[in-house]
């Protein structure tokens, strides 16, 4: 029987593989959530570069948020990431949930990024 780590890696790789197939020329919005914070970045896979990033660890976010591990923090990160990506000229991305279920903090981040101007 496969360990939990093996299953997680396999699920993450499967999601990323399908995202890259469906994404084509679009940048990838990748999400990572830990027990205390949430991180997101827009990645240009063709050049292997991070175009924009945001996290609940940033100083002004830590001061304004109660914790980085709730839906409000995810919304703030999604909105800030959309602003930074739009400033760099990125409007269309493909969403990489990274093996996490699309609900809770991950869904809140995605919805806030959509409201901020990204389309996926």
N, C-alpha and C positions, 0 to 999 in steps of 0.2 A: 504494500500500500504506500502511495506517495505521501510525503510529509506535507504539512500545510504550506511551508515555504515553496516546495516544488509546485504545488497546485497554483499558488499565487503567481509565481513566475510564468507558468504556462498560460494562465488566464491573461496576464498582462501582455505577454508576447502575442497572443492571439488577437487581442483587441488592437494592439499597435499595428500588427500586420494588416488587419482589415481596414484600419484607418488610413494607412499609407496607400492601399489599393484604391480606396474610394476617394482619397484626397486629391490625387493628380498633382497639379501645380500649386495647390493652396498650401498655406502655412498650417502648422499643427498647433492647436491650443492644448497643452499638456497640463494635467492637474496632479498634484501630489498632496495628500492630506495626512497629517500625523495626528497624534492624540492631542497636541497642544496648538498646532498651527495649520494653515493651509497655504499652499504655494501654487502659482500658475505661471506658465510662460508660453509665449508664442515663438515657435521654432520654425526656421526655414530649413527644411530637410535637404533641399537641393545644395545649399551651401554649408550646411552643418552649423548654423549660427542661431543664437537666441536673439530675436528681434526685440522683444519686450518681455518684461517680467514684473510680477507683483507678488507680495506675500503679506501675511499678517504679522511678520516679524519686523517690518519697517518701523522706524522710530515713531513717526506720527500716528501710525495705525495702532501701535502698542499703547500709546497714550490715550487715544480716543476710544478704543474698544475695551470692554471688560475682560474678554478673553479672545484668543485667536482660534478657538475651537468650537465656534457656534455658527449658526446660519447668518447672523448679522455680519460677522467677520468675512464669511465667504462672499456675501453680497458686496461688501466694500472692496474686496480684492478683485472681484469680477469687474466692477465698475472702473476701478483704477487701471486694470489691465486693458480694458477696451479703450480708455482714453489714450494710453501710451501707444497702443497698436495703431489707433487711428492717426495719431500724430506722425507715425512712421509710414503711413500710407497703406496699412493693411486693413482691408474691409472684410474679406472672406477668409475663413479658416475652416479647418476640420477639427472636431472636438475629440480629443483623446482622453477618455475617462480613466485610463490607466488600470483597468481591472476592477475599479470600484463600481458599485451599483449606482445607477443614475437616479439618485434620490438624496434628500437631505442636503448636506453641505455642497456636494458636487453639483446637484441640480440648481441650488441657489446661486452658485458661482456662474453656471452656464446662463441662467436667466438674466443675471445682472450684466453679463458680457453682451448678451443680445440687446438688452435695453440700452447699453452704452454705445451701440453702433456696429458691433461685429455680427456677421451673418454666418450661420452654420446650421 
